[in-house]
C-alpha cells in the first residue's frame, strides 16, 4: 500500500508509535488523493467519489466530526415493487459479510436503491495508515456490493 507524500517521517517508517491525528476533511482528501482517487466536495461540504458509476460519500459525523462513514450508493435503481427483493438481498448480504452494512433506500420519486456503509468512531484520532485502510475497506467492499446489486437487474 503506497504511503501518501504528506505523512511524517515517523509514519513513513512503519515503526511505532504512529501519530494519531484528528479526522478532518483535509486528511480524508489527502489520503484519498494519495491513492490516486479523484473526489470532489459537494454543496454540503462532503467528499464524494464515483467508482463504476456508484457514488461513495466520505462523511464526518457526530458533534466533533470524529465518526467516519463511508457510504456507497449503488447506481442500479429499482421500482418500489422490487423492495422485497432488495430487502432479501440486504438480509443475505448482512448475514454473510461484515462490510458494508447494506440497506434499502426509497427515494422521493418512488425509485429504490441499495446503499452500504462502513462506520468507524475515530474520536481518539487515527493514523494515516489506519485511515488509508478504512477508506480502502469502505471503497472496495462497497464496490463489491454494488456489483452484486447490479446482477439483480433483469
C-alpha positions as CSV (number, residue, x, y, z in Angstrom):
1,X,0.0,0.0,0.0
2,X,1.5,3.3,-1.0
3,X,2.1,5.9,1.7
4,X,0.8,9.4,0.9
5,X,3.5,12.0,0.4
6,X,2.2,14.2,3.3
7,X,2.9,11.8,6.1
8,X,5.5,12.4,8.7
9,X,8.8,10.6,8.6
10,X,7.8,8.6,11.7
11,X,4.6,7.5,10.0
12,X,6.5,6.6,6.7
13,X,9.0,4.3,8.5
14,X,6.2,2.0,9.6
15,X,7.6,2.0,13.1
16,X,5.6,2.5,16.2
17,X,4.1,4.7,17.5
18,X,2.5,6.5,14.6
19,X,1.0,9.9,15.3
20,X,-2.8,10.0,15.9
21,X,-4.4,12.8,14.0
22,X,-8.0,14.2,14.3
23,X,-10.3,13.2,11.4
24,X,-10.5,16.2,9.2
25,X,-11.8,17.0,5.7
26,X,-8.3,17.7,4.5
27,X,-6.9,14.5,6.0
28,X,-9.6,12.5,4.2
29,X,-8.9,14.3,0.9
30,X,-5.2,13.9,1.2
31,X,-5.4,10.1,1.9
32,X,-7.8,9.6,-0.9
33,X,-5.6,11.7,-3.2
34,X,-2.5,9.7,-2.1
35,X,-4.3,6.6,-3.5
36,X,-4.9,8.5,-6.8
37,X,-8.7,8.7,-6.2
38,X,-10.5,11.7,-7.6
39,X,-13.1,13.2,-5.3
40,X,-15.0,16.4,-5.1
41,X,-16.7,18.4,-2.3
42,X,-20.4,18.6,-2.7
43,X,-22.6,21.6,-1.8
44,X,-23.0,20.2,1.8
45,X,-19.2,20.1,2.2
46,X,-18.9,16.3,2.0
47,X,-16.3,14.5,0.0
48,X,-17.8,12.4,-2.8
49,X,-16.2,10.0,-5.3
50,X,-17.5,7.8,-8.1
51,X,-16.5,4.2,-8.9
52,X,-18.1,2.4,-11.8
53,X,-21.0,4.9,-11.7
54,X,-21.7,4.3,-8.0
55,X,-21.4,7.2,-5.6
56,X,-19.2,7.0,-2.5
57,X,-19.6,9.6,0.2
58,X,-16.9,10.1,2.9
59,X,-18.8,11.7,5.8
60,X,-17.7,13.0,9.1
61,X,-20.5,12.6,11.6
62,X,-21.0,13.5,15.3
63,X,-20.5,16.7,17.2
64,X,-16.8,16.7,16.7
65,X,-16.9,15.2,13.2
66,X,-14.9,12.2,14.5
67,X,-17.1,9.4,13.2
68,X,-16.2,8.3,9.7
69,X,-18.9,7.0,7.5
70,X,-18.1,5.6,4.0
71,X,-21.5,5.4,2.4
72,X,-21.9,3.8,-1.0
73,X,-25.0,4.4,-3.2
74,X,-25.4,1.7,-5.9
75,X,-26.1,3.2,-9.3
76,X,-28.7,0.5,-10.0
77,X,-32.2,1.8,-9.5
78,X,-35.3,-0.3,-8.9
79,X,-39.0,0.3,-8.5
80,X,-40.8,0.2,-5.2
81,X,-42.3,-3.2,-6.4
82,X,-38.7,-4.5,-6.1
83,X,-38.2,-3.5,-2.5
84,X,-39.0,-7.1,-1.1
85,X,-36.2,-8.4,-3.4
86,X,-33.8,-5.7,-2.2
87,X,-34.6,-6.5,1.4
88,X,-33.9,-10.1,0.8
89,X,-30.6,-9.2,-0.9
90,X,-29.6,-6.9,2.0
91,X,-30.5,-9.5,4.7
92,X,-28.4,-12.1,2.9
93,X,-25.5,-9.7,2.4
94,X,-25.5,-8.6,6.0
95,X,-25.7,-12.2,7.2
96,X,-22.8,-13.3,5.0
97,X,-20.4,-10.3,5.1
98,X,-19.1,-7.8,7.7
99,X,-18.9,-4.8,5.3
100,X,-20.6,-2.8,4.2
101,X,-23.8,-2.9,6.1
102,X,-26.4,-2.9,3.3
103,X,-29.8,-1.3,3.4
104,X,-32.6,-0.2,1.1
105,X,-33.3,3.5,0.5
106,X,-36.6,4.6,-1.3
107,X,-36.2,7.9,-3.0
108,X,-38.8,10.6,-3.1
109,X,-39.5,9.8,-6.8
110,X,-40.5,6.2,-5.8
111,X,-37.3,4.6,-7.0
112,X,-35.4,2.3,-4.7
113,X,-31.7,1.6,-4.4
114,X,-29.3,-0.3,-2.2
115,X,-26.8,1.6,-0.1
116,X,-24.0,0.4,2.1
117,X,-21.9,1.9,4.8
118,X,-18.8,1.3,6.9
119,X,-18.8,3.4,10.1
120,X,-15.9,3.9,12.5
121,X,-15.6,6.0,15.6
122,X,-12.3,7.9,15.5
123,X,-12.8,10.1,18.5
124,X,-9.3,9.3,19.8
125,X,-7.7,10.0,16.4
126,X,-6.4,8.0,13.5
127,X,-3.1,7.3,11.9
128,X,-2.7,7.9,8.2
129,X,-2.2,4.1,7.6
130,X,-5.3,3.3,9.6
131,X,-7.4,5.9,7.7
132,X,-6.0,4.6,4.4
133,X,-7.1,1.0,5.4
134,X,-10.5,2.2,6.5
135,X,-11.1,4.1,3.3
136,X,-9.8,1.2,1.1
137,X,-12.2,-1.2,3.0
138,X,-15.2,1.1,2.5
139,X,-14.5,1.6,-1.2
140,X,-13.6,-2.0,-2.1
141,X,-16.4,-3.7,-0.2
142,X,-18.9,-1.0,-1.4
143,X,-17.9,-1.7,-5.0
144,X,-18.4,-5.5,-4.4
145,X,-21.8,-4.8,-3.0
146,X,-22.7,-2.6,-6.0
147,X,-21.6,-5.2,-8.4
148,X,-23.8,-7.8,-6.7
149,X,-26.8,-5.4,-6.7
150,X,-26.3,-4.8,-10.5
151,X,-26.7,-8.5,-11.0
152,X,-30.2,-8.3,-9.6
153,X,-31.3,-6.2,-12.6
154,X,-33.3,-8.2,-15.2
